[in-house]
């Protein structure tokens, strides 16, 4: 085996390992759920990877003593906390795969400046001259 063949074999091996890692991370993100429970345990909410509510439960009978508006507020806050946990978990899984200087949390929340991201990495993006 020549030196160049060895380099090519090593590069292909590295690519395959990276691809396997990407596929595993994608599966983890797709199957992820996050659960949050309110401070006084009135409500527990579970959300899927995109933040959709998949389960809502009342672990104690404390919710029975709450006014409807108060219970509604606790439900909304608990679902929001579960969604934030879901986004943070997905961002943590994605972070190692992103280029340096790109925040996974900002990307997940829609705060990342995609124009800046691509203009630095895609020739012609800045001028709108994409191939």
C-alpha positions in Angstrom: 0.0 0.0 0.0 1.4 3.4 -1.0 1.5 6.4 1.2 -1.3 8.0 -0.7 -3.5 5.0 -0.6 -3.0 4.9 3.2 -3.9 8.6 3.4 -7.1 8.0 1.4 -8.0 5.0 3.5 -7.5 7.0 6.7 -9.6 9.9 5.3 -12.4 7.5 4.3 -12.3 5.9 7.8 -12.5 9.3 9.4 -15.4 10.3 7.2 -17.2 7.0 8.1 -16.7 7.6 11.8 -18.0 11.1 11.5 -21.0 10.0 9.5 -21.8 7.2 12.1 -21.5 9.8 14.9 -23.9 12.2 13.0 -26.4 9.4 12.4 -26.3 8.4 16.1 -26.8 12.0 17.2 -29.7 12.4 14.8 -31.4 9.3 16.2 -30.8 10.6 19.7 -32.4 14.0 18.9 -35.3 12.4 17.1 -36.1 10.1 20.0 -35.5 12.7 22.8 -38.2 13.7 25.2 -38.0 16.2 28.1 -40.1 16.2 31.2 -40.7 19.1 33.7 -42.6 19.1 36.9 -44.0 22.3 38.5 -42.4 23.5 41.7 -45.3 22.2 44.0 -45.8 19.0 41.9 -49.2 20.0 40.6 -48.4 19.3 37.0 -45.9 17.2 35.0 -45.4 17.8 31.3 -43.5 15.8 28.7 -42.6 17.1 25.3 -41.1 15.5 22.2 -38.0 16.7 20.3 -39.9 19.5 18.5 -41.6 20.7 21.7 -45.0 19.1 21.1 -46.8 18.1 24.2 -46.8 14.3 24.5 -48.0 13.8 28.0 -49.6 15.9 30.8 -50.2 14.5 34.2 -51.1 15.5 37.7 -48.8 13.6 40.1 -50.6 14.9 43.2 -54.1 16.1 44.0 -52.8 19.7 44.6 -54.3 20.8 41.3 -57.8 20.3 42.7 -57.3 23.1 45.1 -56.2 25.6 42.5 -58.3 28.2 40.8 -58.7 27.5 37.0 -56.6 30.5 36.0 -53.8 29.5 38.4 -53.8 25.9 37.2 -53.7 27.1 33.6 -50.8 29.3 34.4 -48.9 26.5 36.1 -49.6 24.2 33.1 -48.3 26.7 30.6 -45.2 27.4 32.7 -44.5 23.7 33.1 -44.8 23.0 29.4 -42.6 25.9 28.6 -39.9 24.6 31.0 -40.1 21.2 29.3 -39.7 22.8 25.9 -36.7 24.8 27.1 -35.1 21.6 28.4 -35.8 19.9 25.1 -34.0 22.7 23.2 -31.1 22.7 25.5 -30.6 19.0 25.3 -30.8 19.1 21.4 -28.3 22.0 21.4 -25.9 20.1 23.6 -26.0 17.1 21.2 -25.5 19.3 18.2 -22.8 21.5 19.5 -19.8 19.3 18.7 -20.9 19.0 15.1 -21.1 22.8 14.4 -18.3 25.0 13.2 -16.4 27.0 15.8 -18.1 30.2 16.8 -21.6 28.9 16.1 -23.8 28.6 19.1 -26.0 25.5 19.0 -28.4 27.2 21.5 -28.7 30.3 19.2 -29.2 28.0 16.2 -32.0 26.0 17.9 -33.8 29.1 19.2 -33.6 30.9 15.8 -31.2 33.6 17.1 -28.2 32.6 15.0 -27.3 34.9 12.1 -27.5 32.5 9.2 -26.3 35.1 6.8 -23.1 35.5 8.7 -22.7 31.8 9.0 -23.0 31.1 5.3 -21.2 34.2 4.0 -18.0 33.1 5.8 -18.2 29.6 4.5 -19.9 29.6 1.1 -18.1 31.4 -1.7 -20.4 33.9 -3.4 -23.0 33.9 -0.7 -22.3 37.4 0.4 -22.9 38.7 -3.1 -25.8 36.5 -3.9 -23.8 34.7 -6.6 -24.5 31.1 -5.6 -23.7 28.3 -8.1 
